[in-house]
């Protein structure tokens, strides 16, 4: 039987804070997306089809954001999950395009 490595060498163990943060942020974002879809849908036409379409689009946005955030941030996340960190994950999940744009648009490096 092969030896089992200690938990601190397991890659998922090292990513546990990021996994918990992004998972809980997605879980909280489902009802937030429903409320936002209701508000946006009532402005756009107030039909079930409009609200359902907006909700589906928002859920897709959240899932893509979760994947992008996890890929970019997970290996650097070492602090334990707290309410403040969860709030940061939640805000980052909804604002992920701005975070990517800010990261790419950093100060130019002087090559001279």
C-alpha positions in Angstrom: 0.0 0.0 0.0 1.4 3.4 -1.0 2.2 5.9 1.8 -0.3 8.7 2.2 1.4 12.1 2.1 0.8 14.5 5.0 -2.2 16.9 4.4 0.0 19.9 4.1 1.5 18.5 0.9 -1.8 17.9 -0.7 -2.5 20.6 -3.3 -6.2 20.8 -2.4 -5.3 21.2 1.3 -3.2 24.2 0.4 -6.1 25.6 -1.7 -8.7 25.0 1.0 -9.2 28.7 1.9 -9.7 29.7 -1.7 -12.0 26.7 -2.4 -14.1 27.6 0.7 -14.2 31.3 -0.2 -15.2 30.9 -3.8 -17.7 28.2 -3.1 -19.5 30.2 -0.4 -19.4 33.3 -2.6 -21.1 31.4 -5.5 -23.6 30.0 -3.1 -24.5 33.4 -1.8 -24.5 34.8 -5.3 -27.4 32.6 -6.4 -30.1 34.4 -4.5 -28.4 37.7 -5.1 -28.6 37.0 -8.9 -32.3 36.1 -8.5 -33.0 39.4 -6.8 -31.0 41.3 -9.3 -32.8 39.5 -12.2 -36.2 40.4 -10.7 -35.2 44.1 -10.5 -33.6 44.2 -13.9 -36.4 42.1 -15.5 -39.1 44.4 -14.2 -37.3 47.3 -15.9 -36.8 45.5 -19.2 -40.3 44.0 -19.7 -41.5 42.3 -16.5 -42.2 39.0 -18.2 -41.0 35.6 -16.9 -38.9 35.0 -20.0 -37.0 38.3 -19.5 -36.4 37.6 -15.8 -35.4 34.0 -16.5 -33.0 35.2 -19.3 -31.4 37.8 -17.0 -31.1 35.3 -14.2 -29.4 32.8 -16.5 -27.0 35.5 -17.8 -26.2 36.5 -14.2 -25.6 33.0 -13.2 -23.3 32.4 -16.1 -21.4 35.6 -15.3 -21.0 34.4 -11.7 -19.8 31.0 -12.7 -17.3 32.4 -15.2 -16.1 34.9 -12.5 -15.6 32.1 -10.0 -13.5 30.1 -12.5 -11.4 33.2 -13.4 -11.0 34.3 -9.8 -10.0 30.9 -8.6 -7.5 30.5 -11.4 -5.9 33.9 -10.7 -6.1 34.1 -6.9 -6.2 30.7 -5.4 -2.5 30.0 -5.2 -1.9 33.2 -3.3 -4.8 32.9 -0.8 -3.4 31.7 2.5 -5.4 33.5 5.1 -8.2 31.6 6.8 -11.8 32.3 5.7 -13.6 34.9 7.8 -16.7 37.1 7.3 -14.5 39.9 6.0 -12.7 37.6 3.6 -16.0 36.1 2.4 -17.3 39.6 1.7 -14.1 40.3 -0.3 -14.6 37.0 -2.3 -18.3 38.0 -2.9 -17.4 41.5 -4.1 -14.6 40.1 -6.2 -16.9 37.6 -7.8 -19.3 40.3 -9.0 -16.6 42.8 -10.0 -14.1 40.3 -11.6 -13.9 42.1 -15.0 -12.8 45.3 -13.3 -10.2 43.3 -11.3 -8.8 41.8 -14.5 -8.8 45.1 -16.3 -7.0 46.7 -13.4 -4.5 43.9 -13.3 -3.7 44.2 -17.0 -3.6 47.9 -17.0 -0.8 48.3 -14.4 1.9 50.9 -14.7 4.2 50.5 -17.7 7.6 49.2 -17.0 10.6 51.3 -18.1 12.8 49.2 -20.3 15.5 51.9 -20.8 
